[in-house]
Amino acid sequence: MSEFPETRDSLLVQVQDPANRDAWDLFARIYRPAIVRIAMARGLQHADAQDLSQQVLMAVARAIGTWEKHDESTRFRHWLSRITKNAIINALTRRPKDQAVGGSSIEELLREVVDRDQATTAFLANQLRRELYLQAAEMIKEEFRPDSWQAFELSVTGELTIEEVAGQLRKSVGAIYTARSRIMFRLREVIAELGE
């Protein structure tokens, strides 16, 4: 079952200090957008999704001091994923007192919560990977020439073949492969630094 990627141990140590604003800012920049998108995809309005992301980050802030890595099988991502899933499930299943329940049995409601939980786990992992990519791309884009970046973007979307990208940019096929490989290598480095 896919979960959040690993968060760097050094970042975990830093966020355990509530006075370390830089660490918390980085932590929030990585996780908040993914939590908001997930909550909106699960049916919450933007303002409610923002509130939910704040609740998750506050829950992490309250409990991070007690989280401890016992061995290699203890994963921070599992703990964070559980907090996030619980917050989303609570928000989705919360009903106003005056709302009619209808003819649903309790078993149907419980099955619905379990289904949401599995879908939320998969969606969380996907959105976090997307957010890490966007953060890394923003950080490294200026390291490359604009035509190299364009070659990378056009070649990874899958809409054009490498030959079509080369023709469109008036470059050799080898130049497109080289630009793409260099940028992908750098992206992997930065994503690893961010926590995967």
Protein Blocks (a to p, Z undefined) as FASTA:
>chain_A
ZZdddddfklmmmmmpmklmmlmmmmmmmmmmmmmmmmmmnopafklmmmmmmmmmmmmm
mmmmmgccfblmlcfklmmmmmmmmmmmmmmmpccfklcebjadfklmmmmmmmmmmmmm
mmmmmmmmmmmmmmmmmmmmmmpcfklmmmmmmmmnomacfklmmmmnopafklmmmmmm
mmmmmmmmmmmmnoZZ
